[in-house]
Amino acid sequence: MEKLLISNEAYEEFVEFLKDNKIDNFNIRINYAGSGCSGPSFDISVSEPEEGDVVEKVNDISFLIKPEIIDEFGILTILSSEENDGRGMSLRPLIEPVGGCAGCSGCH
């Protein structure tokens, strides 16, 4: 079962982003970066696969994800700028925190 979804449009934009930043190693780790009022945040880094990683190969890119991230957030979807209403690329989890918030005091 796929653990990461990415449209052709988002894939092409992501590859362009990597090339623009002179990244030629297409082993991309998705990291959990914490939560805030808008929910969970993720970042990416160039990495090599580690034991236990979930590896989702999409054309030339290998996305590396720790199983704990999949367990907590489910399938991850990478959206293109257009798919994200012109706000740049984003990564969205299937499972959002209850109430759409990470539980900070500003949401309650």
Beta strands, then each sheet from edge to edge (+ up, - down):
strand 1: 4-6
strand 2: 27-36
strand 3: 39-46
strand 4: 54-58
strand 5: 61-65
strand 6: 76-79
strand 7: 90-93
sheet 1: 1+ 6+ 7-
sheet 2: 3+ 2- 5- 4+
end
